[in-house]
């Protein structure tokens, strides 16, 4: 993907109709699981674009009109993408899908990240999302009698990771060291992507959690939403705060181009593939529009920030072997300030914080008591025993 030579579709030609935005959804079971992974990931990135641009408008009066123009298209792209999720997904099944996104995409990024410190941060967070999947799978079994593997389609293991009850940390131990101004472009794209994905997951759990009647479900969503906020803090702090707003906006648009292009390369559904290709061209148009704003307002050439060609694409595939290896080696790691350390060097502040917040028990521990994933569902097990 050449970022600077391909100008994509100009902003004034990026149009939508309601029927385009609300089209035929994907199939829960017939479409490949990674089609849904791409849908959830790209919705998260689009919603984060809206968030960044709204916040930017609060601080930059002279950018409010161009921000509004780009933001309207981002809104309609986000609608088009998010409305691909079919109505037969229960909120809990969608939750399982969100955790699969977090595991498989973060594992891919951890392996491609050129900065060793940031790669370790991604591996650290990965094992926590991995445990969340296990806890929600136990809840799905308990409440709906469903096997989470119907959503995961065999790509992602359902076993404990770093226990969710052990993930609660003092806020000072969730802030990480940011990449520097001279960081590789891929490092910047990775941090933008994973921050956006985790932000979406946090917001989804905060909205979905209260709709459950089951007290354990409500508590589990509250507990894991708190960890997702920690993850947003962690990944967001990797982004260099010395970058100007326009520079961060340009990098975000580059991340969207890269991610949509990666989705198009690997998509198995021809109809959805065409959508990814269309939105790649739209984001290229946004990228060049923001590049012109950067030249106009800061006198900077976008080439100073963007490489002419991206060095790699996201691959959407099962990361089971990598995750298992990380789990075997790093599950006992903890945090102390900005560093990832052995368990015995964990910050006393986090130990104290965790003892207080878990003083009445941990929902994630309680929901998984006696649960061990096996093929089939809770409803099928009595039949299996009878046989």
ABEGO torsion letter per residue (X at the ends): XBAAABAEBBAAABBBBAAAABBBBBBAAABBAAAAAAAAAAAAAAAAAAAAAAAAAAABAAAAAAAAAAAAAAAAAAAAAAAABBAABBAAAAAAAAAAAAAAAAAAAAAABABAAAAAAAAAAAAAAAAAAAAAAAAAAAAAGBBAAAAAGGABBBBBBBBAAAABBBAAAABBBBBBAABBAAAAAAAAAAAAAAAAAAAAAAAAAAABABAAAAAAAAAAAAAAAAAAAAAAAABBAABBAAAAAAAAAAAAAAAAAAAAAABABAAAAAAAAAAAAAAAAAAAAAAAAAAAAAGBBAAAABBABBABBBBBBBAAAAAAAAAAAAAABBBBEABBBBAAABBAAAAAAAAAAAAAEBAAAAAABGBBBBBEBAAAAAAAAAX
